[in-house]
Amino acid sequence: MRISAQNQLSGTIAEVDLGAVMAIVKIRLDGGGQVVTSSVTRNAALDLGLQVGQPAKVLIKSTAVTIGVE
């Protein structure tokens, strides 16, 4: 599959918290231990068969990144 998202980070699923409608998925990135958290629909998490310990890619589209400072 070819996709337009250029920012692709490899990691391992560290946590999947299935709620009634949404799922919170935490992915520990390779080579540094940083964790990226994503909210996806419960159905998407189930359809993808997300499991702790499973390798995964984090895809970041530049229009969906927000930065804040004080």
PQR file of N, CA, C, O and H, with PARSE charges and radii, in Angstrom:
ATOM      1  N   MET A   1       0.849  -1.173   0.000 -0.4000 1.5000
ATOM      2  CA  MET A   1       0.000   0.000   0.000 -0.0000 2.0000
ATOM      3  C   MET A   1       0.892   1.232   0.000  0.5500 1.7000
ATOM      4  O   MET A   1       1.863   1.291   0.754 -0.5500 1.4000
ATOM      5  N   ARG A   2       0.581   2.202  -0.822 -0.4000 1.5000
ATOM      6  CA  ARG A   2       1.279   3.483  -0.835 -0.0000 2.0000
ATOM      7  C   ARG A   2       0.380   4.517  -0.186  0.5500 1.7000
ATOM      8  O   ARG A   2      -0.822   4.560  -0.450 -0.5500 1.4000
ATOM      9  H   ARG A   2      -0.208   2.155  -1.435  0.4000 1.0000
ATOM     10  N   ILE A   3       0.971   5.357   0.671 -0.4000 1.5000
ATOM     11  CA  ILE A   3       0.203   6.397   1.359 -0.0000 2.0000
ATOM     12  C   ILE A   3       0.946   7.715   1.277  0.5500 1.7000
ATOM     13  O   ILE A   3       2.142   7.743   0.987 -0.5500 1.4000
ATOM     14  H   ILE A   3       1.947   5.321   0.885  0.4000 1.0000
ATOM     15  N   SER A   4       0.237   8.809   1.533 -0.4000 1.5000
ATOM     16  CA  SER A   4       0.843  10.131   1.414 -0.0000 2.0000
ATOM     17  C   SER A   4       1.538  10.596   2.693  0.5500 1.7000
ATOM     18  O   SER A   4       2.329  11.537   2.645 -0.5500 1.4000
ATOM     19  H   SER A   4      -0.735   8.786   1.768  0.4000 1.0000
ATOM     20  N   ALA A   5       1.267   9.969   3.818 -0.4000 1.5000
ATOM     21  CA  ALA A   5       1.884  10.390   5.083 -0.0000 2.0000
ATOM     22  C   ALA A   5       3.385  10.093   5.046  0.5500 1.7000
ATOM     23  O   ALA A   5       3.789   8.939   4.904 -0.5500 1.4000
ATOM     24  H   ALA A   5       0.624   9.204   3.857  0.4000 1.0000
ATOM     25  N   GLN A   6       4.196  11.124   5.172 -0.4000 1.5000
ATOM     26  CA  GLN A   6       5.647  10.967   5.092 -0.0000 2.0000
ATOM     27  C   GLN A   6       6.283  10.660   6.437  0.5500 1.7000
ATOM     28  O   GLN A   6       7.359  10.065   6.487 -0.5500 1.4000
ATOM     29  H   GLN A   6       3.868  12.062   5.287  0.4000 1.0000
ATOM     30  N   ASN A   7       5.645  11.051   7.516 -0.4000 1.5000
ATOM     31  CA  ASN A   7       6.201  10.840   8.850 -0.0000 2.0000
ATOM     32  C   ASN A   7       5.714   9.500   9.385  0.5500 1.7000
ATOM     33  O   ASN A   7       4.589   9.379   9.870 -0.5500 1.4000
ATOM     34  H   ASN A   7       4.771  11.535   7.475  0.4000 1.0000
ATOM     35  N   GLN A   8       6.588   8.493   9.286 -0.4000 1.5000
ATOM     36  CA  GLN A   8       6.244   7.143   9.703 -0.0000 2.0000
ATOM     37  C   GLN A   8       7.244   6.692  10.762  0.5500 1.7000
ATOM     38  O   GLN A   8       8.450   6.659  10.519 -0.5500 1.4000
ATOM     39  H   GLN A   8       7.501   8.592   8.892  0.4000 1.0000
ATOM     40  N   LEU A   9       6.729   6.347  11.937 -0.4000 1.5000
ATOM     41  CA  LEU A   9       7.560   5.942  13.057 -0.0000 2.0000
ATOM     42  C   LEU A   9       7.248   4.497  13.416  0.5500 1.7000
ATOM     43  O   LEU A   9       6.081   4.124  13.534 -0.5500 1.4000
ATOM     44  H   LEU A   9       5.749   6.374  12.135  0.4000 1.0000
ATOM     45  N   SER A  10       8.281   3.683  13.591 -0.4000 1.5000
ATOM     46  CA  SER A  10       8.091   2.273  13.939 -0.0000 2.0000
ATOM     47  C   SER A  10       8.108   2.102  15.445  0.5500 1.7000
ATOM     48  O   SER A  10       8.821   2.806  16.161 -0.5500 1.4000
ATOM     49  H   SER A  10       9.229   3.986  13.496  0.4000 1.0000
ATOM     50  N   GLY A  11       7.311   1.158  15.912 -0.4000 1.5000
ATOM     51  CA  GLY A  11       7.275   0.886  17.338 -0.0000 2.0000
ATOM     52  C   GLY A  11       6.530  -0.396  17.639  0.5500 1.7000
ATOM     53  O   GLY A  11       6.264  -1.215  16.759 -0.5500 1.4000
ATOM     54  H   GLY A  11       6.732   0.586  15.330  0.4000 1.0000
ATOM     55  N   THR A  12       6.200  -0.544  18.923 -0.4000 1.5000
ATOM     56  CA  THR A  12       5.497  -1.721  19.407 -0.0000 2.0000
ATOM     57  C   THR A  12       4.320  -1.269  20.253  0.5500 1.7000
ATOM     58  O   THR A  12       4.456  -0.356  21.067 -0.5500 1.4000
ATOM     59  H   THR A  12       6.416   0.122  19.637  0.4000 1.0000
ATOM     60  N   ILE A  13       3.175  -1.893  20.071 -0.4000 1.5000
ATOM     61  CA  ILE A  13       2.000  -1.538  20.864 -0.0000 2.0000
ATOM     62  C   ILE A  13       2.260  -1.879  22.327  0.5500 1.7000
ATOM     63  O   ILE A  13       2.556  -3.023  22.673 -0.5500 1.4000
ATOM     64  H   ILE A  13       3.065  -2.635  19.409  0.4000 1.0000
ATOM     65  N   ALA A  14       2.142  -0.858  23.180 -0.4000 1.5000
ATOM     66  CA  ALA A  14       2.398  -1.029  24.611 -0.0000 2.0000
ATOM     67  C   ALA A  14       1.116  -1.160  25.411  0.5500 1.7000
ATOM     68  O   ALA A  14       1.111  -1.769  26.481 -0.5500 1.4000
ATOM     69  H   ALA A  14       1.902   0.071  22.899  0.4000 1.0000
ATOM     70  N   GLU A  15       0.021  -0.591  24.899 -0.4000 1.5000
ATOM     71  CA  GLU A  15      -1.242  -0.618  25.644 -0.0000 2.0000
ATOM     72  C   GLU A  15      -2.402  -0.383  24.690  0.5500 1.7000
ATOM     73  O   GLU A  15      -2.310   0.436  23.776 -0.5500 1.4000
ATOM     74  H   GLU A  15       0.025  -0.096  24.030  0.4000 1.0000
ATOM     75  N   VAL A  16      -3.486  -1.103  24.908 -0.4000 1.5000
ATOM     76  CA  VAL A  16      -4.733  -0.892  24.176 -0.0000 2.0000
ATOM     77  C   VAL A  16      -5.846  -0.840  25.209  0.5500 1.7000
ATOM     78  O   VAL A  16      -6.112  -1.830  25.890 -0.5500 1.4000
ATOM     79  H   VAL A  16      -3.561  -1.769  25.651  0.4000 1.0000
ATOM     80  N   ASP A  17      -6.491   0.305  25.326 -0.4000 1.5000
ATOM     81  CA  ASP A  17      -7.585   0.495  26.280 -0.0000 2.0000
ATOM     82  C   ASP A  17      -8.878   0.674  25.492  0.5500 1.7000
ATOM     83  O   ASP A  17      -9.147   1.752  24.962 -0.5500 1.4000
ATOM     84  H   ASP A  17      -6.275   1.109  24.772  0.4000 1.0000
ATOM     85  N   LEU A  18      -9.677  -0.391  25.421 -0.4000 1.5000
ATOM     86  CA  LEU A  18     -10.922  -0.351  24.661 -0.0000 2.0000
ATOM     87  C   LEU A  18     -12.037   0.242  25.502  0.5500 1.7000
ATOM     88  O   LEU A  18     -12.374  -0.286  26.561 -0.5500 1.4000
ATOM     89  H   LEU A  18      -9.459  -1.266  25.852  0.4000 1.0000
ATOM     90  N   GLY A  19     -12.609   1.344  25.027 -0.4000 1.5000
ATOM     91  CA  GLY A  19     -13.768   1.943  25.664 -0.0000 2.0000
ATOM     92  C   GLY A  19     -15.028   1.519  24.927  0.5500 1.7000
ATOM     93  O   GLY A  19     -14.975   0.670  24.038 -0.5500 1.4000
ATOM     94  H   GLY A  19     -12.335   1.774  24.167  0.4000 1.0000
ATOM     95  N   ALA A  20     -16.151   2.105  25.292 -0.4000 1.5000
ATOM     96  CA  ALA A  20     -17.426   1.766  24.667 -0.0000 2.0000
ATOM     97  C   ALA A  20     -17.470   2.183  23.202  0.5500 1.7000
ATOM     98  O   ALA A  20     -18.067   1.498  22.373 -0.5500 1.4000
ATOM     99  H   ALA A  20     -16.194   2.795  26.015  0.4000 1.0000
ATOM    100  N   VAL A  21     -16.829   3.321  22.885 -0.4000 1.5000
ATOM    101  CA  VAL A  21     -16.857   3.852  21.522 -0.0000 2.0000
ATOM    102  C   VAL A  21     -15.450   4.041  20.953  0.5500 1.7000
ATOM    103  O   VAL A  21     -15.210   3.774  19.776 -0.5500 1.4000
ATOM    104  H   VAL A  21     -16.344   3.878  23.559  0.4000 1.0000
ATOM    105  N   MET A  22     -14.523   4.503  21.795 -0.4000 1.5000
ATOM    106  CA  MET A  22     -13.162   4.813  21.364 -0.0000 2.0000
ATOM    107  C   MET A  22     -12.162   3.871  22.032  0.5500 1.7000
ATOM    108  O   MET A  22     -12.465   3.238  23.043 -0.5500 1.4000
ATOM    109  H   MET A  22     -14.717   4.720  22.752  0.4000 1.0000
ATOM    110  N   ALA A  23     -10.978   3.791  21.453 -0.4000 1.5000
ATOM    111  CA  ALA A  23      -9.872   3.035  22.032 -0.0000 2.0000
ATOM    112  C   ALA A  23      -8.668   3.970  22.123  0.5500 1.7000
ATOM    113  O   ALA A  23      -8.416   4.765  21.217 -0.5500 1.4000
ATOM    114  H   ALA A  23     -10.732   4.306  20.632  0.4000 1.0000
ATOM    115  N   ILE A  24      -7.938   3.866  23.213 -0.4000 1.5000
ATOM    116  CA  ILE A  24      -6.684   4.601  23.379 -0.0000 2.0000
ATOM    117  C   ILE A  24      -5.563   3.589  23.172  0.5500 1.7000
ATOM    118  O   ILE A  24      -5.504   2.563  23.850 -0.5500 1.4000
ATOM    119  H   ILE A  24      -8.143   3.220  23.949  0.4000 1.0000
ATOM    120  N   VAL A  25      -4.676   3.889  22.228 -0.4000 1.5000
ATOM    121  CA  VAL A  25      -3.581   2.981  21.885 -0.0000 2.0000
ATOM    122  C   VAL A  25      -2.262   3.687  22.140  0.5500 1.7000
ATOM    123  O   VAL A  25      -2.041   4.794  21.648 -0.5500 1.4000
ATOM    124  H   VAL A  25      -4.724   4.722  21.677  0.4000 1.0000
ATOM    125  N   LYS A  26      -1.377   3.047  22.916 -0.4000 1.5000
ATOM    126  CA  LYS A  26      -0.050   3.601  23.181 -0.0000 2.0000
ATOM    127  C   LYS A  26       0.981   2.741  22.467  0.5500 1.7000
ATOM    128  O   LYS A  26       0.997   1.516  22.593 -0.5500 1.4000
ATOM    129  H   LYS A  26      -1.557   2.149  23.316  0.4000 1.0000
ATOM    130  N   ILE A  27       1.845   3.422  21.710 -0.4000 1.5000
ATOM    131  CA  ILE A  27       2.896   2.736  20.960 -0.0000 2.0000
ATOM    132  C   ILE A  27       4.249   3.250  21.424  0.5500 1.7000
ATOM    133  O   ILE A  27       4.526   4.448  21.359 -0.5500 1.4000
ATOM    134  H   ILE A  27       1.832   4.416  21.608  0.4000 1.0000
ATOM    135  N   ARG A  28       5.092   2.329  21.894 -0.4000 1.5000
ATOM    136  CA  ARG A  28       6.453   2.673  22.312 -0.0000 2.0000
ATOM    137  C   ARG A  28       7.335   2.652  21.069  0.5500 1.7000
ATOM    138  O   ARG A  28       7.473   1.622  20.410 -0.5500 1.4000
ATOM    139  H   ARG A  28       4.866   1.357  21.946  0.4000 1.0000
ATOM    140  N   LEU A  29       7.931   3.802  20.757 -0.4000 1.5000
ATOM    141  CA  LEU A  29       8.735   3.929  19.546 -0.0000 2.0000
ATOM    142  C   LEU A  29      10.058   3.203  19.676  0.5500 1.7000
ATOM    143  O   LEU A  29      10.635   3.132  20.761 -0.5500 1.4000
ATOM    144  H   LEU A  29       7.819   4.639  21.292  0.4000 1.0000
ATOM    145  N   ASP A  30      10.535   2.667  18.570 -0.4000 1.5000
ATOM    146  CA  ASP A  30      11.829   1.993  18.531 -0.0000 2.0000
ATOM    147  C   ASP A  30      12.952   3.000  18.764  0.5500 1.7000
ATOM    148  O   ASP A  30      12.869   4.143  18.315 -0.5500 1.4000
ATOM    149  H   ASP A  30      10.067   2.724  17.688  0.4000 1.0000
ATOM    150  N   GLY A  31      13.990   2.576  19.459 -0.4000 1.5000
ATOM    151  CA  GLY A  31      15.205   3.362  19.587 -0.0000 2.0000
ATOM    152  C   GLY A  31      15.114   4.583  20.474  0.5500 1.7000
ATOM    153  O   GLY A  31      15.794   5.569  20.191 -0.5500 1.4000
ATOM    154  H   GLY A  31      14.057   1.647  19.824  0.4000 1.0000
ATOM    155  N   GLY A  32      14.342   4.580  21.496 -0.4000 1.5000
ATOM    156  CA  GLY A  32      14.309   5.747  22.355 -0.0000 2.0000
ATOM    157  C   GLY A  32      13.326   5.640  23.496  0.5500 1.7000
ATOM    158  O   GLY A  32      13.441   6.356  24.491 -0.5500 1.4000
ATOM    159  H   GLY A  32      13.789   3.779  21.726  0.4000 1.0000
ATOM    160  N   GLY A  33      12.369   4.760  23.360 -0.4000 1.5000
ATOM    161  CA  GLY A  33      11.429   4.550  24.434 -0.0000 2.0000
ATOM    162  C   GLY A  33      10.315   5.572  24.542  0.5500 1.7000
ATOM    163  O   GLY A  33       9.494   5.485  25.456 -0.5500 1.4000
ATOM    164  H   GLY A  33      12.275   4.179  22.552  0.4000 1.0000
ATOM    165  N   GLN A  34      10.261   6.541  23.634 -0.4000 1.5000
ATOM    166  CA  GLN A  34       9.147   7.498  23.674 -0.0000 2.0000
ATOM    167  C   GLN A  34       7.848   6.778  23.326  0.5500 1.7000
ATOM    168  O   GLN A  34       7.840   5.797  22.583 -0.5500 1.4000
ATOM    169  H   GLN A  34      10.928   6.611  22.892  0.4000 1.0000
ATOM    170  N   VAL A  35       6.745   7.293  23.884 -0.4000 1.5000
ATOM    171  CA  VAL A  35       5.442   6.693  23.652 -0.0000 2.0000
ATOM    172  C   VAL A  35       4.547   7.691  22.929  0.5500 1.7000
ATOM    173  O   VAL A  35       4.457   8.856  23.316 -0.5500 1.4000
ATOM    174  H   VAL A  35       6.752   8.090  24.488  0.4000 1.0000
ATOM    175  N   VAL A  36       3.894   7.223  21.883 -0.4000 1.5000
ATOM    176  CA  VAL A  36       2.906   8.016  21.159 -0.0000 2.0000
ATOM    177  C   VAL A  36       1.536   7.434  21.491  0.5500 1.7000
ATOM    178  O   VAL A  36       1.340   6.219  21.439 -0.5500 1.4000
ATOM    179  H   VAL A  36       3.968   6.277  21.569  0.4000 1.0000
ATOM    180  N   THR A  37       0.588   8.310  21.832 -0.4000 1.5000
ATOM    181  CA  THR A  37      -0.768   7.886  22.163 -0.0000 2.0000
ATOM    182  C   THR A  37      -1.718   8.324  21.062  0.5500 1.7000
ATOM    183  O   THR A  37      -1.664   9.458  20.588 -0.5500 1.4000
ATOM    184  H   THR A  37       0.748   9.297  21.874  0.4000 1.0000
ATOM    185  N   SER A  38      -2.587   7.409  20.665 -0.4000 1.5000
ATOM    186  CA  SER A  38      -3.555   7.702  19.613 -0.0000 2.0000
ATOM    187  C   SER A  38      -4.950   7.286  20.060  0.5500 1.7000
ATOM    188  O   SER A  38      -5.118   6.280  20.750 -0.5500 1.4000
ATOM    189  H   SER A  38      -2.631   6.488  21.050  0.4000 1.0000
ATOM    190  N   SER A  39      -5.936   8.062  19.665 -0.4000 1.5000
ATOM    191  CA  SER A  39      -7.336   7.693  19.873 -0.0000 2.0000
ATOM    192  C   SER A  39      -7.892   7.216  18.542  0.5500 1.7000
ATOM    193  O   SER A  39      -7.830   7.929  17.541 -0.5500 1.4000
ATOM    194  H   SER A  39      -5.800   8.879  19.105  0.4000 1.0000
ATOM    195  N   VAL A  40      -8.429   6.020  18.537 -0.4000 1.5000
ATOM    196  CA  VAL A  40      -9.072   5.466  17.342 -0.0000 2.0000
ATOM    197  C   VAL A  40     -10.426   4.923  17.772  0.5500 1.7000
ATOM    198  O   VAL A  40     -10.678   4.747  18.964 -0.5500 1.4000
ATOM    199  H   VAL A  40      -8.480   5.440  19.351  0.4000 1.0000
ATOM    200  N   THR A  41     -11.289   4.659  16.814 -0.4000 1.5000
ATOM    201  CA  THR A  41     -12.570   4.072  17.193 -0.0000 2.0000
ATOM    202  C   THR A  41     -12.346   2.655  17.705  0.5500 1.7000
ATOM    203  O   THR A  41     -11.384   1.984  17.332 -0.5500 1.4000
ATOM    204  H   THR A  41     -11.084   4.802  15.846  0.4000 1.0000
ATOM    205  N   ARG A  42     -13.251   2.222  18.563 -0.4000 1.5000
ATOM    206  CA  ARG A  42     -13.185   0.852  19.078 -0.0000 2.0000
ATOM    207  C   ARG A  42     -13.237  -0.141  17.915  0.5500 1.7000
ATOM    208  O   ARG A  42     -12.497  -1.125  17.889 -0.5500 1.4000
ATOM    209  H   ARG A  42     -14.032   2.767  18.866  0.4000 1.0000
ATOM    210  N   ASN A  43     -14.128   0.134  16.948 -0.4000 1.5000
ATOM    211  CA  ASN A  43     -14.256  -0.762  15.795 -0.0000 2.0000
ATOM    212  C   ASN A  43     -12.950  -0.861  15.011  0.5500 1.7000
ATOM    213  O   ASN A  43     -12.573  -1.947  14.569 -0.5500 1.4000
ATOM    214  H   ASN A  43     -14.729   0.933  16.969  0.4000 1.0000
ATOM    215  N   ALA A  44     -12.258   0.268  14.836 -0.4000 1.5000
ATOM    216  CA  ALA A  44     -10.984   0.246  14.107 -0.0000 2.0000
ATOM    217  C   ALA A  44      -9.959  -0.603  14.853  0.5500 1.7000
ATOM    218  O   ALA A  44      -9.245  -1.398  14.242 -0.5500 1.4000
ATOM    219  H   ALA A  44     -12.565   1.149  15.194  0.4000 1.0000
ATOM    220  N   ALA A  45      -9.886  -0.437  16.169 -0.4000 1.5000
ATOM    221  CA  ALA A  45      -8.934  -1.221  16.969 -0.0000 2.0000
ATOM    222  C   ALA A  45      -9.232  -2.714  16.860  0.5500 1.7000
ATOM    223  O   ALA A  45      -8.320  -3.532  16.733 -0.5500 1.4000
ATOM    224  H   ALA A  45     -10.467   0.208  16.666  0.4000 1.0000
ATOM    225  N   LEU A  46     -10.508  -3.057  16.912 -0.4000 1.5000
ATOM    226  CA  LEU A  46     -10.889  -4.468  16.797 -0.0000 2.0000
ATOM    227  C   LEU A  46     -10.643  -4.989  15.384  0.5500 1.7000
ATOM    228  O   LEU A  46     -10.147  -6.102  15.214 -0.5500 1.4000
ATOM    229  H   LEU A  46     -11.249  -2.393  17.015  0.4000 1.0000
ATOM    230  N   ASP A  47     -10.984  -4.199  14.373 -0.4000 1.5000
ATOM    231  CA  ASP A  47     -10.758  -4.618  12.983 -0.0000 2.0000
ATOM    232  C   ASP A  47      -9.277  -4.851  12.694  0.5500 1.7000
ATOM    233  O   ASP A  47      -8.920  -5.773  11.961 -0.5500 1.4000
ATOM    234  H   ASP A  47     -11.388  -3.295  14.511  0.4000 1.0000
ATOM    235  N   LEU A  48      -8.409  -4.006  13.280 -0.4000 1.5000
ATOM    236  CA  LEU A  48      -6.966  -4.151  13.083 -0.0000 2.0000
ATOM    237  C   LEU A  48      -6.383  -5.259  13.943  0.5500 1.7000
ATOM    238  O   LEU A  48      -5.251  -5.689  13.723 -0.5500 1.4000
ATOM    239  H   LEU A  48      -8.698  -3.257  13.876  0.4000 1.0000
ATOM    240  N   GLY A  49      -7.153  -5.724  14.923 -0.4000 1.5000
ATOM    241  CA  GLY A  49      -6.665  -6.779  15.813 -0.0000 2.0000
ATOM    242  C   GLY A  49      -5.497  -6.316  16.665  0.5500 1.7000
ATOM    243  O   GLY A  49      -4.558  -7.077  16.896 -0.5500 1.4000
ATOM    244  H   GLY A  49      -8.073  -5.375  15.102  0.4000 1.0000
ATOM    245  N   LEU A  50      -5.548  -5.064  17.139 -0.4000 1.5000
ATOM    246  CA  LEU A  50      -4.432  -4.502  17.896 -0.0000 2.0000
ATOM    247  C   LEU A  50      -4.193  -5.289  19.179  0.5500 1.7000
ATOM    248  O   LEU A  50      -5.115  -5.526  19.959 -0.5500 1.4000
ATOM    249  H   LEU A  50      -6.312  -4.446  16.951  0.4000 1.0000
ATOM    250  N   GLN A  51      -2.935  -5.692  19.384 -0.4000 1.5000
ATOM    251  CA  GLN A  51      -2.543  -6.485  20.547 -0.0000 2.0000
ATOM    252  C   GLN A  51      -1.260  -5.913  21.140  0.5500 1.7000
ATOM    253  O   GLN A  51      -0.373  -5.480  20.405 -0.5500 1.4000
ATOM    254  H   GLN A  51      -2.186  -5.500  18.750  0.4000 1.0000
ATOM    255  N   VAL A  52      -1.162  -5.912  22.458 -0.4000 1.5000
ATOM    256  CA  VAL A  52       0.074  -5.492  23.128 -0.0000 2.0000
ATOM    257  C   VAL A  52       1.213  -6.383  22.636  0.5500 1.7000
ATOM    258  O   VAL A  52       1.061  -7.601  22.539 -0.5500 1.4000
ATOM    259  H   VAL A  52      -1.883  -6.263  23.055  0.4000 1.0000
ATOM    260  N   GLY A  53       2.356  -5.768  22.328 -0.4000 1.5000
ATOM    261  CA  GLY A  53       3.525  -6.486  21.830 -0.0000 2.0000
ATOM    262  C   GLY A  53       3.609  -6.574  20.319  0.5500 1.7000
ATOM    263  O   GLY A  53       4.628  -6.999  19.773 -0.5500 1.4000
ATOM    264  H   GLY A  53       2.480  -4.779  22.407  0.4000 1.0000
ATOM    265  N   GLN A  54       2.549  -6.177  19.642 -0.4000 1.5000
ATOM    266  CA  GLN A  54       2.503  -6.235  18.185 -0.0000 2.0000
ATOM    267  C   GLN A  54       3.281  -5.065  17.585  0.5500 1.7000
ATOM    268  O   GLN A  54       3.120  -3.931  18.036 -0.5500 1.4000
ATOM    269  H   GLN A  54       1.721  -5.831  20.085  0.4000 1.0000
ATOM    270  N   PRO A  55       4.125  -5.315  16.574 -0.5600 1.5000
ATOM    271  CA  PRO A  55       4.785  -4.209  15.876  0.2800 2.0000
ATOM    272  C   PRO A  55       3.749  -3.346  15.175  0.5500 1.7000
ATOM    273  O   PRO A  55       2.738  -3.852  14.686 -0.5500 1.4000
ATOM    274  N   ALA A  56       4.002  -2.035  15.127 -0.4000 1.5000
ATOM    275  CA  ALA A  56       3.050  -1.118  14.493 -0.0000 2.0000
ATOM    276  C   ALA A  56       3.794   0.093  13.945  0.5500 1.7000
ATOM    277  O   ALA A  56       4.922   0.375  14.348 -0.5500 1.4000
ATOM    278  H   ALA A  56       4.822  -1.624  15.525  0.4000 1.0000
ATOM    279  N   LYS A  57       3.166   0.789  13.045 -0.4000 1.5000
ATOM    280  CA  LYS A  57       3.679   2.046  12.506 -0.0000 2.0000
ATOM    281  C   LYS A  57       2.782   3.179  12.969  0.5500 1.7000
ATOM    282  O   LYS A  57       1.558   3.046  12.966 -0.5500 1.4000
ATOM    283  H   LYS A  57       2.249   0.560  12.718  0.4000 1.0000
ATOM    284  N   VAL A  58       3.380   4.287  13.365 -0.4000 1.5000
ATOM    285  CA  VAL A  58       2.652   5.513  13.674 -0.0000 2.0000
ATOM    286  C   VAL A  58       2.787   6.395  12.443  0.5500 1.7000
ATOM    287  O   VAL A  58       3.899   6.691  12.007 -0.5500 1.4000
ATOM    288  H   VAL A  58       4.375   4.395  13.368  0.4000 1.0000
ATOM    289  N   LEU A  59       1.671   6.811  11.889 -0.4000 1.5000
ATOM    290  CA  LEU A  59       1.678   7.664  10.705 -0.0000 2.0000
ATOM    291  C   LEU A  59       1.165   9.031  11.110  0.5500 1.7000
ATOM    292  O   LEU A  59       0.060   9.154  11.640 -0.5500 1.4000
ATOM    293  H   LEU A  59       0.768   6.571  12.244  0.4000 1.0000
ATOM    294  N   ILE A  60       1.967  10.064  10.863 -0.4000 1.5000
ATOM    295  CA  ILE A  60       1.614  11.423  11.270 -0.0000 2.0000
ATOM    296  C   ILE A  60       1.472  12.275  10.026  0.5500 1.7000
ATOM    297  O   ILE A  60       2.420  12.440   9.258 -0.5500 1.4000
ATOM    298  H   ILE A  60       2.865   9.964  10.433  0.4000 1.0000
ATOM    299  N   LYS A  61       0.290  12.809   9.836 -0.4000 1.5000
ATOM    300  CA  LYS A  61       0.033  13.719   8.718 -0.0000 2.0000
ATOM    301  C   LYS A  61       0.255  15.140   9.222  0.5500 1.7000
ATOM    302  O   LYS A  61      -0.274  15.512  10.270 -0.5500 1.4000
ATOM    303  H   LYS A  61      -0.480  12.675  10.459  0.4000 1.0000
ATOM    304  N   SER A  62       1.016  15.923   8.504 -0.4000 1.5000
ATOM    305  CA  SER A  62       1.425  17.237   8.996 -0.0000 2.0000
ATOM    306  C   SER A  62       0.255  18.158   9.325  0.5500 1.7000
ATOM    307  O   SER A  62       0.396  19.038  10.174 -0.5500 1.4000
ATOM    308  H   SER A  62       1.446  15.621   7.653  0.4000 1.0000
ATOM    309  N   THR A  63      -0.866  17.986   8.693 -0.4000 1.5000
ATOM    310  CA  THR A  63      -2.015  18.843   8.987 -0.0000 2.0000
ATOM    311  C   THR A  63      -2.692  18.486  10.301  0.5500 1.7000
ATOM    312  O   THR A  63      -3.583  19.208  10.748 -0.5500 1.4000
ATOM    313  H   THR A  63      -0.980  17.271   8.003  0.4000 1.0000
ATOM    314  N   ALA A  64      -2.283  17.381  10.930 -0.4000 1.5000
ATOM    315  CA  ALA A  64      -2.920  16.939  12.168 -0.0000 2.0000
ATOM    316  C   ALA A  64      -1.985  17.041  13.366  0.5500 1.7000
ATOM    317  O   ALA A  64      -2.270  16.459  14.412 -0.5500 1.4000
ATOM    318  H   ALA A  64      -1.558  16.795  10.566  0.4000 1.0000
ATOM    319  N   VAL A  65      -0.881  17.761  13.239 -0.4000 1.5000
ATOM    320  CA  VAL A  65       0.058  17.908  14.348 -0.0000 2.0000
ATOM    321  C   VAL A  65      -0.141  19.291  14.959  0.5500 1.7000
ATOM    322  O   VAL A  65      -0.140  20.296  14.247 -0.5500 1.4000
ATOM    323  H   VAL A  65      -0.650  18.234  12.389  0.4000 1.0000
ATOM    324  N   THR A  66      -0.312  19.340  16.285 -0.4000 1.5000
ATOM    325  CA  THR A  66      -0.491  20.588  16.990 -0.0000 2.0000
ATOM    326  C   THR A  66       0.650  20.773  17.979  0.5500 1.7000
ATOM    327  O   THR A  66       1.031  19.829  18.672 -0.5500 1.4000
ATOM    328  H   THR A  66      -0.312  18.523  16.863  0.4000 1.0000
ATOM    329  N   ILE A  67       1.198  21.983  18.048 -0.4000 1.5000
ATOM    330  CA  ILE A  67       2.292  22.301  18.964 -0.0000 2.0000
ATOM    331  C   ILE A  67       1.860  23.446  19.857  0.5500 1.7000
ATOM    332  O   ILE A  67       1.244  24.402  19.387 -0.5500 1.4000
ATOM    333  H   ILE A  67       0.889  22.750  17.484  0.4000 1.0000
ATOM    334  N   GLY A  68       2.177  23.359  21.151 -0.4000 1.5000
ATOM    335  CA  GLY A  68       1.846  24.424  22.083 -0.0000 2.0000
ATOM    336  C   GLY A  68       3.052  24.808  22.931  0.5500 1.7000
ATOM    337  O   GLY A  68       3.872  23.950  23.260 -0.5500 1.4000
ATOM    338  H   GLY A  68       2.677  22.582  21.533  0.4000 1.0000
ATOM    339  N   VAL A  69       3.169  26.045  23.278 -0.4000 1.5000
ATOM    340  CA  VAL A  69       4.242  26.522  24.160 -0.0000 2.0000
ATOM    341  C   VAL A  69       3.673  27.521  25.149  0.5500 1.7000
ATOM    342  O   VAL A  69       2.588  28.066  24.950 -0.5500 1.4000
ATOM    343  H   VAL A  69       2.503  26.742  23.011  0.4000 1.0000
ATOM    344  N   GLU A  70       4.419  27.751  26.215 -0.4000 1.5000
ATOM    345  CA  GLU A  70       4.017  28.771  27.199 -0.0000 2.0000
ATOM    346  C   GLU A  70       4.971  29.932  27.138  0.5500 1.7000
ATOM    347  O   GLU A  70       4.815  30.899  27.883 -0.5500 1.4000
ATOM    348  H   GLU A  70       5.301  27.309  26.377  0.4000 1.0000
TER
END
